[in-house]
Amino acid sequence: MTLNIFFFTISIKKRDLSLDEAIHREVVEKRMQESMDRNIQIMGRY
């Protein structure tokens, strides 16, 4: 009987954001919030 065991090491490193990525994420989050606010207003009418 042969038993093969593999050992894996997984390291997770926090990735630093570039300025462009940070600005893009901020714009996306703002637009998502505006969209959710509009949807809440529309659904509130029903």
C-alpha positions in Angstrom: 0.0 0.0 0.0 1.4 3.4 -1.0 0.3 6.6 0.8 1.2 9.8 -0.9 0.8 13.0 1.1 1.3 16.4 -0.4 1.9 19.4 1.8 0.9 22.8 0.4 1.7 26.1 1.9 -0.6 28.9 1.0 0.4 32.5 1.8 -2.0 35.4 1.5 -0.5 38.8 1.1 -2.6 41.9 1.2 -2.3 43.7 -2.1 -1.7 47.5 -2.0 -4.1 49.5 -4.2 -2.8 52.0 -6.7 -4.3 55.4 -6.7 -6.2 54.7 -9.9 -7.7 51.5 -8.5 -8.7 53.3 -5.2 -10.4 56.1 -7.2 -12.2 53.6 -9.4 -13.5 51.6 -6.4 -14.8 54.8 -4.8 -16.6 55.9 -8.0 -18.2 52.4 -8.4 -19.3 52.3 -4.7 -20.8 55.8 -5.1 -22.8 54.8 -8.2 -24.0 51.6 -6.6 -25.3 53.6 -3.6 -27.0 56.1 -5.9 -28.6 53.2 -7.8 -29.8 51.5 -4.5 -31.3 54.9 -3.3 -33.2 55.3 -6.6 -34.5 51.7 -6.4 -35.7 52.3 -2.8 -37.5 55.4 -3.8 -39.2 53.7 -6.7 -40.2 50.6 -4.7 -41.4 52.8 -1.8 -44.2 54.1 -4.1 -45.7 50.6 -4.4 
